[in-house]
Structure formats: structure tokens, C-alpha cells
Amino acid sequence: SSLGSGVIVNGNGYVLTNNHVVEGMDQIEVLLADNTRHPAKVVGTDPETDLAVLKIDTKVQLPSIVFGQTDGLRVGDVVLAIGNPFGVGQTVTMGIVSALGRTHLGINTYENFIQTDAAINPGNSGGALIDTNGNLIGINTAIFSRTGGSLGIGFAIPVSTARQVMEQLITTGTVTRGYIGVEPQDLTAELADAFKLSRREGVIIAGVVRGGPAAKAGIRTGDIVISVDGKPIADTTTMLNAIAQLPPGQKVAIRIVRGGQEMEVSVTVGTRPRPRRDGRP
């Protein structure tokens, strides 16, 4: 059995939560704030962002959350985390935004977390992170803890990502992402020295999938990717997110460095296989 939280995002009974809350479950039940219980079915899941959408059937329109914006979110802003920690019942904790854009945590394939010190404990996963106006700004997902309890380092998926994934799951039951078939690796100072590169930003291609879009376009192992579709690439996370947002079938310009020379390669974006957890964009 598993316990988690969720957010009603539509009056017709759609509930947004974490994939790890419902993964592998044979039977799912949603307990509402009025203590009524409703069987739920999985509409779709996205393991790579750890999001899932459930659907419950009710005879009445349910109150749903208002989606906020993360564009204006700043470190130090007051936020509240809502959930059901340890199964004690609906609980609200308060804190601030500790950091934005947290990546390289090894939690999800696609990471862009809001970090907060609002207490998040087991059972809070999938619950709402809201601003002081009650608008949804994130989905509580993970904590850093040596004890299993909150140490003031919690992570939430920003609403911009959650909403995009949610809409695709409700519409099609799956999430479509761009894919070029490479294995990227961050360009460290040591690698830059080994390749005699003056730059320290970019991604080195450690492997190319045979017959994939990148291979067909002529990208090779050892190439350094410095931009995708005109967007500078600083690390593997930036590259993963940039390629994932590209629609399959579109031709995209990828700028690379090979043998000390910059060149541009045109790649026809493919569809990312699902699921895939090896980090290849």
C-alpha cells in the first residue's frame, strides 16, 4: 500500500499527483476533504517528471485549485505546503522559497525544482505548494533527509511543468517529447583540458544511438554541443529540456564544436521512446 496527496485540478474530478504515489497500484482510492472516499482510475503517468493524473467520478462539480505563475516567483517568497503527512490528515505548513531551478539531484529525468523549507514529510508527495493567495505554484515531490522526516529541504515540481504534462496526459494519456538519440555528458574542466578547448560550457557527446536522428545528421561521439535551436547549452539538464520541448518531425539547428572548429548540423527531431530512464535526449 502507499499513501500520498493530490490536487483537484478540474471540477470534473481530475486529480494531479506524483507518479511514485500511484506506480504499481492495483487499486486507488481518493479521500476528499469532506471524508468521502472515491475509487480512482489512472488517466496517464509520466515517470520522467514523476507526475500522474487520476480521475474520480462524482455527481457534483468539485472545487478545483487555481493555477498560479512561477515566472514572478522569487527566493524568499512565502509558500505553503498542503498534504497528508504520515496519514494524520490534511495539514498545511509554511515556509519560503529557498531556491529556484534546482537540477542534478538525480530524482527525475527532467528536473527544474522549487526548493522550499516548508515542512514536507512522507505522505505529502503529490500535494500542493501554494502562494499566499492560494494559487498552485508547485507539486510537492521529494525531500532531502537523513532521518525520513523533514529537515527543511523539500522540492516541488513547478506549476509550469506540471500543467504542461497534465494537459497532455488528460488529452492523450501520454507525454510526447523530442528525441535525437545521444548520450550527453557535462563538459568539466578536466574534459575541456583533455580536448584542448577554451570554453568550459557545453555538453560532450559520449555516445550516439545507431540509426537515430543525431547519427543520421552526422553528429559523432566527441562532438561538443554548444547550442540547440539558438539556445545556449550549459549542461546536460539544459540540453535535455531544450530537446524535449521540440516537436517531433521538426528540423532543428544544433551548433557543435568538432576538432576546435564550430559548425552547425540540421537534425530532424524524433519522438522520445517511453519510458526511458537512461538520460539520453
C-alpha positions in Angstrom: 0.0 0.0 0.0 1.0 3.6 -0.5 -0.1 7.0 0.9 0.2 10.3 -0.9 -1.6 13.6 -1.6 -3.1 15.1 -4.7 -4.6 18.3 -6.2 -8.1 18.6 -7.8 -7.3 20.4 -11.0 -10.7 20.2 -12.6 -14.3 20.2 -11.3 -15.0 17.0 -13.3 -12.8 15.0 -11.0 -9.2 15.1 -12.4 -6.6 14.9 -9.7 -2.9 15.7 -10.2 -0.3 13.8 -8.1 3.1 12.1 -8.3 3.7 9.1 -10.4 5.6 7.4 -7.5 2.4 7.7 -5.4 0.3 5.5 -7.8 3.0 3.5 -9.6 2.3 -0.2 -9.4 -1.0 0.2 -7.6 -3.8 -2.3 -8.3 -6.5 -0.2 -6.7 -6.6 3.6 -5.9 -8.9 5.4 -3.6 -9.2 9.2 -3.2 -10.2 10.6 0.2 -11.6 14.1 -0.2 -11.6 16.9 2.5 -15.3 16.0 3.4 -14.1 12.5 4.3 -15.9 10.9 1.3 -14.0 8.1 -0.5 -14.0 7.7 -4.2 -12.4 4.9 -6.4 -10.0 6.4 -9.0 -8.5 5.3 -12.2 -5.2 6.4 -13.7 -5.6 8.7 -16.8 -1.9 8.8 -17.5 1.5 8.9 -16.0 4.9 10.5 -16.8 7.7 8.8 -14.9 10.3 11.2 -16.3 8.8 14.2 -14.4 7.2 11.9 -11.7 3.7 13.2 -12.4 0.3 11.4 -12.8 -3.3 12.3 -13.4 -6.2 10.4 -11.8 -9.9 10.6 -12.5 -12.7 10.1 -9.9 -16.4 10.0 -10.7 -18.6 12.3 -8.7 -22.2 13.5 -9.2 -21.3 17.1 -8.2 -18.8 19.6 -9.5 -15.7 19.6 -7.3 -13.9 22.7 -6.2 -10.6 22.9 -8.1 -7.4 24.8 -7.5 -6.4 28.0 -9.3 -3.1 27.7 -11.2 -0.6 30.3 -10.4 2.5 31.6 -12.2 6.2 30.8 -11.4 7.6 33.5 -13.6 7.4 36.1 -10.8 8.4 33.7 -8.1 11.4 34.8 -6.1 13.7 33.3 -3.4 12.2 34.4 -0.1 8.6 34.4 -1.2 6.3 32.8 1.4 4.7 29.5 0.4 2.5 26.8 2.0 2.7 23.1 1.5 -0.6 21.1 1.7 -0.8 17.3 2.1 -1.4 14.4 4.4 1.9 13.7 6.2 2.2 10.3 7.8 -1.6 9.9 7.3 -2.5 12.2 10.2 -4.9 14.2 8.0 -4.9 17.3 5.8 -2.1 19.6 7.0 -0.7 22.9 6.0 2.9 24.0 6.7 4.5 27.4 5.9 7.9 28.3 4.7 9.7 30.3 2.0 11.1 29.6 -1.4 14.7 28.6 -0.7 15.9 28.3 -4.3 14.6 28.0 -7.9 15.7 25.9 -10.8 17.3 23.1 -8.7 18.7 20.4 -11.0 21.3 17.5 -10.9 19.5 15.9 -7.9 19.0 12.5 -9.6 15.3 12.4 -8.7 13.7 12.8 -12.1 15.0 12.7 -15.7 13.7 16.3 -16.2 14.4 18.5 -13.2 13.7 22.1 -12.5 12.6 22.1 -8.9 11.4 24.7 -6.5 13.3 24.2 -3.2 11.4 25.2 0.0 11.8 24.9 3.7 8.1 24.4 4.3 7.9 21.1 6.1 7.3 18.3 3.6 7.1 14.7 5.1 6.2 11.2 3.8 2.6 11.4 2.7 2.9 15.0 1.3 4.1 13.7 -2.1 1.7 14.9 -4.8 0.3 17.7 -2.6 0.0 21.4 -3.5 2.7 24.0 -2.9 0.7 27.3 -3.0 1.4 31.0 -2.7 -0.2 33.3 -0.1 -3.1 33.9 -2.4 -3.9 30.1 -2.6 -2.7 29.7 -6.2 -0.9 26.5 -7.1 2.8 27.0 -7.9 4.2 23.5 -7.5 3.6 19.8 -6.7 5.5 18.6 -3.7 7.6 15.7 -4.8 10.7 14.9 -2.7 12.7 15.8 0.4 16.4 15.6 1.4 16.5 13.8 4.7 18.9 11.6 6.7 16.1 10.6 9.1 13.0 10.2 6.9 11.4 13.3 8.3 11.6 16.9 7.1 14.9 18.7 7.5 13.8 21.9 5.8 14.9 20.9 2.3 12.0 20.0 0.1 11.4 20.0 -3.6 8.4 20.7 -5.7 7.8 20.4 -9.5 6.9 24.0 -10.8 3.4 24.5 -12.0 4.6 25.4 -15.5 5.9 21.9 -15.9 3.0 20.2 -14.1 0.4 22.0 -16.1 2.0 21.1 -19.5 2.4 17.5 -18.5 -1.1 17.3 -17.0 -2.8 18.7 -20.2 -1.0 16.2 -22.4 -2.0 13.3 -20.1 -5.6 14.3 -20.0 -5.8 14.8 -23.7 -3.8 11.8 -24.9 -2.9 9.7 -21.9 0.8 10.2 -22.6 3.5 12.8 -23.0 5.3 13.4 -26.3 8.9 14.7 -26.2 11.6 15.4 -28.7 14.5 13.0 -29.1 17.7 12.9 -31.1 19.4 9.8 -29.7 22.6 10.9 -28.0 24.3 10.2 -24.6 25.3 13.6 -23.2 27.9 14.3 -20.6 28.7 17.6 -18.8 31.8 19.3 -20.0 34.1 19.5 -17.0 37.3 21.5 -16.7 39.2 18.2 -17.0 37.4 17.2 -20.2 37.9 20.7 -21.6 41.6 20.4 -21.0 41.8 16.9 -22.4 40.1 18.1 -25.6 42.1 21.4 -25.6 39.0 23.5 -25.5 39.0 27.2 -24.4 35.3 27.0 -23.3 34.0 25.4 -20.2 30.3 25.4 -21.1 28.6 22.9 -23.3 27.9 19.2 -23.5 30.1 16.5 -24.8 28.5 13.6 -26.8 29.7 10.4 -25.1 27.6 8.2 -27.4 25.3 8.3 -30.4 22.4 5.9 -30.9 22.9 4.0 -34.1 20.3 4.9 -36.7 18.9 7.7 -34.5 18.2 11.3 -35.6 21.6 12.6 -34.4 23.5 9.8 -36.2 21.7 10.4 -39.4 22.6 14.1 -39.2 26.3 13.3 -38.8 26.8 14.0 -35.1 29.6 12.0 -33.7 31.0 10.9 -30.3 33.3 13.6 -29.0 31.3 16.5 -30.5 30.7 19.4 -28.1 27.1 20.8 -28.3 27.0 24.5 -27.5 23.5 25.4 -28.7 20.2 23.9 -29.7 17.7 25.9 -31.8 19.7 29.0 -31.0 19.6 28.4 -27.2 22.9 28.2 -25.4 23.6 24.8 -23.8 25.4 25.0 -20.5 25.0 21.4 -19.2 23.1 18.1 -19.8 20.0 19.3 -18.0 19.7 22.3 -20.3 20.1 20.1 -23.3 17.6 17.5 -22.1 15.0 20.2 -21.5 15.7 22.0 -24.8 15.3 18.9 -26.9 12.3 17.5 -25.0 10.3 20.7 -25.9 10.9 20.3 -29.6 8.0 18.8 -31.6 8.9 15.5 -33.4 9.4 16.0 -37.1 10.8 19.5 -36.8 14.2 20.3 -38.2 16.4 21.9 -35.6 19.9 23.6 -35.9 22.4 22.2 -33.4 25.7 24.0 -33.1 28.7 21.9 -32.3 32.4 22.1 -31.9 34.5 19.4 -33.6 38.3 19.4 -33.8 38.3 23.0 -32.5 36.0 24.2 -35.3 32.4 25.4 -34.8 29.8 24.0 -37.2 26.0 23.7 -37.5 24.2 20.5 -38.0 20.5 20.2 -39.0 18.7 17.3 -37.1 15.2 16.1 -37.7 13.7 15.6 -34.2 12.3 12.2 -33.4 9.9 11.0 -30.7 11.4 10.1 -27.4 10.7 6.4 -26.5 8.7 5.9 -23.4 9.5 5.1 -20.7 13.3 5.7 -20.7 15.5 6.4 -17.7 19.0 6.5 -19.1 19.1 10.3 -19.6 19.5 10.2 -23.4 17.9 13.2 -25.1 
